Amino acid sequence: MTKEEFLQRIESDEEYSPGWQAIDDAFELLYPGQQPKHFGTLLHSRAICGGDNYLDGYSIYDSNKGYKHIVTYGMTVLYGDEEAFGGEWNGWGYEMTIKLKEKTEENCMWAIDMLSNLARYTYQSKKIF
């Protein structure tokens, strides 16, 4: 996609989120056809709106090897952003993932809290892991 095509897309589709789609596409390769359990953060709680959440959400996938695989959304630029197009880095340059030997999503909440704290630390300290 050229920059001109990208700019036209973000102008014509306010819901365009290429970063989010890139994460989903990567996990589709790992877990074909699976609909993950998604947990979004409340808009008013996000740092961009004055809150203390630095991530937009998390998805939890079920592995056929008996673990849950969590991925974050928000360490990279998720939405159509002209300044992020074609650069060497996109946001912080990574999303975080963790695999847990758990049976339920409820047992994964401690890890989601930990990932949220790591995101907050990164944004506030400006230090990359």
Legacy VTK file of the C-alpha trace (Angstrom):
# vtk DataFile Version 3.0
C-alpha trace
ASCII
DATASET POLYDATA
POINTS 129 float
0.000 0.000 0.000
1.358 3.409 -0.907
1.230 6.329 1.492
-1.396 8.003 -0.681
-3.591 4.860 -0.543
-3.059 4.703 3.219
-4.113 8.343 3.671
-7.210 7.795 1.524
-8.118 4.746 3.607
-7.814 6.525 6.958
-9.824 9.436 5.590
-12.619 7.262 4.209
-12.805 4.651 7.011
-12.710 6.020 10.556
-12.628 2.461 11.964
-9.518 1.495 9.978
-6.998 -0.024 12.375
-4.069 -1.532 10.464
-1.993 -2.197 13.578
-4.810 -4.084 15.261
-5.360 -6.066 12.050
-1.661 -6.936 11.836
-1.766 -8.453 15.336
-4.939 -10.386 14.526
-3.397 -11.629 11.254
-0.247 -12.854 13.035
-2.311 -14.763 15.616
-4.565 -16.191 12.901
-1.454 -17.959 11.596
-0.840 -19.463 15.051
-4.484 -20.275 15.867
-6.349 -20.653 12.531
-10.073 -19.967 12.696
-10.093 -19.333 16.432
-12.109 -16.454 17.868
-10.151 -15.343 20.938
-11.684 -14.054 24.134
-11.096 -10.303 23.933
-10.916 -7.872 26.824
-10.980 -4.184 25.926
-10.135 -1.364 28.300
-12.732 1.344 28.827
-12.133 4.354 26.618
-12.265 6.845 29.504
-9.683 4.784 31.447
-7.074 4.950 28.670
-4.083 7.208 29.151
-4.876 9.116 25.958
-8.116 10.204 27.679
-6.470 10.974 31.032
-6.775 7.517 32.604
-4.088 5.098 33.701
-4.544 2.290 31.136
-1.843 2.332 28.478
-3.268 -0.567 26.474
-6.466 -0.764 24.433
-7.021 -4.416 25.176
-5.915 -8.032 25.296
-6.877 -11.228 23.516
-6.612 -14.709 24.980
-6.198 -17.681 22.663
-6.540 -21.363 23.539
-3.597 -23.513 22.491
-4.124 -27.144 21.607
-1.066 -27.747 23.803
-2.993 -26.882 26.963
-2.131 -23.256 27.603
-3.647 -19.802 27.177
-1.773 -17.310 24.994
-2.345 -13.627 25.775
-1.428 -10.758 23.441
-1.640 -7.030 24.155
-2.968 -4.277 21.918
-1.454 -0.841 22.387
2.334 -0.966 22.509
2.284 -0.380 18.745
0.198 2.120 16.788
-3.125 0.362 16.255
-5.127 2.912 14.287
-4.592 4.840 11.044
-1.805 7.291 11.870
0.017 9.121 9.090
3.166 9.586 11.204
3.427 5.833 11.833
3.289 4.887 8.155
6.480 3.366 6.776
8.682 4.178 9.746
11.369 1.977 11.246
9.444 1.779 14.550
5.747 1.589 15.147
4.924 2.874 18.616
7.249 0.997 20.974
7.977 -1.570 18.264
6.443 -4.571 19.997
3.380 -6.053 21.635
3.676 -8.283 24.669
2.579 -11.896 24.875
2.566 -14.499 27.604
1.638 -18.165 27.649
0.008 -19.568 30.780
-0.739 -23.154 31.756
-4.300 -22.254 32.793
-7.696 -23.737 32.014
-9.835 -20.567 32.250
-9.537 -16.924 31.254
-10.402 -15.939 34.833
-7.154 -17.544 36.019
-5.228 -15.340 33.566
-6.269 -11.995 35.041
-3.101 -11.673 37.136
-1.076 -11.809 33.904
-3.251 -9.158 32.284
-2.628 -6.931 35.315
1.111 -7.588 35.006
1.129 -6.747 31.276
-0.823 -3.570 32.023
1.754 -2.587 34.639
4.610 -3.272 32.199
2.908 -1.074 29.589
2.436 1.721 32.151
6.097 1.439 33.167
7.227 1.590 29.532
5.125 4.642 28.685
6.007 6.523 31.870
9.721 5.685 31.998
10.250 5.738 28.198
12.302 2.523 28.577
11.958 -0.315 26.075
12.177 -3.914 27.230
LINES 1 130
129 0 1 2 3 4 5 6 7 8 9 10 11 12 13 14 15 16 17 18 19 20 21 22 23 24 25 26 27 28 29 30 31 32 33 34 35 36 37 38 39 40 41 42 43 44 45 46 47 48 49 50 51 52 53 54 55 56 57 58 59 60 61 62 63 64 65 66 67 68 69 70 71 72 73 74 75 76 77 78 79 80 81 82 83 84 85 86 87 88 89 90 91 92 93 94 95 96 97 98 99 100 101 102 103 104 105 106 107 108 109 110 111 112 113 114 115 116 117 118 119 120 121 122 123 124 125 126 127 128
